[in-house]
Amino acid sequence: MTAPRAQPALPASTARSGRSPRWFGARPAVGVGPTGRVVAEDLSVLVKAEVALAKAEILAGVKPKAVGVGALVGAAAMAWLALQGLLITVALLLALVLPAWAAALIVSVVLLVAAGGAAVLGRKKLAAPVSLDTTKRNVEEDVAWTKAHLPTR
């Protein structure tokens, strides 16, 4: 597609004093259509960049939460194993007098301590908030810049 050529304009009237002459027949070199397309493309690029930034911030906030969930799942598994160990300990306590149940009790206590540590880690990771401060600040700057550069009516 070729760009439209500017045509020479003719003054409508030069007899009016104090006013600039009106021009008829002038055609701009760049029309509203191409300008609108450029603005739409720029706006599209800007919106895509802001969405990409928001995705990156959310992903950065979600990764620690995923670690927290994994730690809680690990804590639940270890607690289940500890409960099984405690039940085995009680059975061995009843079956034998002292040596076998003492060993089973030590294993169960170690599992419970590990489950408690994993639970504390998981709660700490899940309590951290996800921050979108950078995206919010960028969008506010974009809106302010756009308002400052838009023509007023």
N, C-alpha and C positions, 0 to 999 in steps of 0.2 A: 504494500500500500504506500502510495506516495504522499508526502506531506502537502497540505494545501498551501498554495502560494498567496502571498499578500497582494491584494489588488490596490491600485492607487485610489485614494479617497478624494471626494470632491467636496468643497465647502458648500454647505446649504445656504448660508447667508453670512455675509461679512458686513452687512449694513447695521447690524445691532451694535450699539456702542456699550462698552463696559462688560460685555459678555464674550466668552470664548466662542468661536464659531462651532456650529454643530457639523459633524461629518457624516455623510451618507455613503454607503457602498464600501465601507472599510471592512475587510475580513481579517480576522486575527490569524496569525501563522499557526497557532496551536488552539484547537477548539476545546470546548467543554468536555467532550467525550474522552479524548486522550488524557486530559488533565484529571478527570474523574477516575479513569483507570489507574493512573499513577498513584493517586491518593488511596484508592482501594487496595492496590498492591502493597503500598507502604503500611497501611493499617493492618493488612493481613500478616505481613512480616512481623510487625510489632506485637500483635496478639499472639502469634505463634511463639515468639520469643518469651513473652510473659508466661504462657502456658508451660513452656519447657522449663522455665525457672521455677514455677510452682511445683512441677513434677519432681524436679531435683530436690527441692526443699522437703517435700512430703516424703520422698524416698529416704532422704537423710534422717528424717524423724522416725520413719517406720522401721528401719534396720535395727536400732536398739530395742524397739518394742518386740521385734521378732526374736531377738536374742533373749529378751525377758520371758517371752512365751515358751521358748525352748527350755529355759532354766526352770520354769514352773512345771513343765511336763516332766523334766528330769527329777525335780523334787517330788512330784507325785509318784513317779515310778520307784524312787528310792524309799519313799514312805510306805508304799505297798510292800516292798521287799522287807523293810524293817518290821512291818506288822507280821509278815510271815515268819520272820526270824523270831519275833517275840512269841508267837504261837508255838513254834518249834521249841523255844526255850522253856516254855511252860510244860510242854509234853515231856521234854527231857528231864525237867526238874522233878516231875512226878515219877518218871521211869527210873531214873538213876539218882543217886544221892547228890553228889556235888560236882565232880569234874566236867562232865559233858554239858550240863546246863550253863556253867560259868563261861565256857568258851562260846556257846551260842548267844549268851547275853552280851558279851563283849562285842561280837559281830553286829548284833542288833543296835547297840548304842552307837557304834561307829556309823551305821547306815542312817540312823536318826539325826546325828549331828551333820552329816553330809546333806541330808534332805533339808534341814533347817538353813544351812548356808546357801543352798540353791534357791530356796524360797525367798530369802532376804535379797539375793541378787536379782531375782525375777521381779519382785515388787519394786525395787529401786529403778529398774529399767522401764517398767510399765508406768511409773509415776512421772517420768520426764515428759513435759509437754512438747508437741510438735509445733515448731515456729515457722510462720510464713511472713516474718517481718520484712525480709528483703523484697519479696514479691509485692507486698502491700505498699512499701515505700516506692518501688519502681512504678507501680500503677498510678499512685498519687502524683509522682513527678510527671508521668506521661500526660495525665489529665490536666495538670497545671500548665504544662508546656503547650498543649493543644489549645486550651482556653486562651492563653496569652497570644497565640499566633493565628487564631481564627479571626476573620474580619467581623467587625461589629456592624449591626444594621442601623 
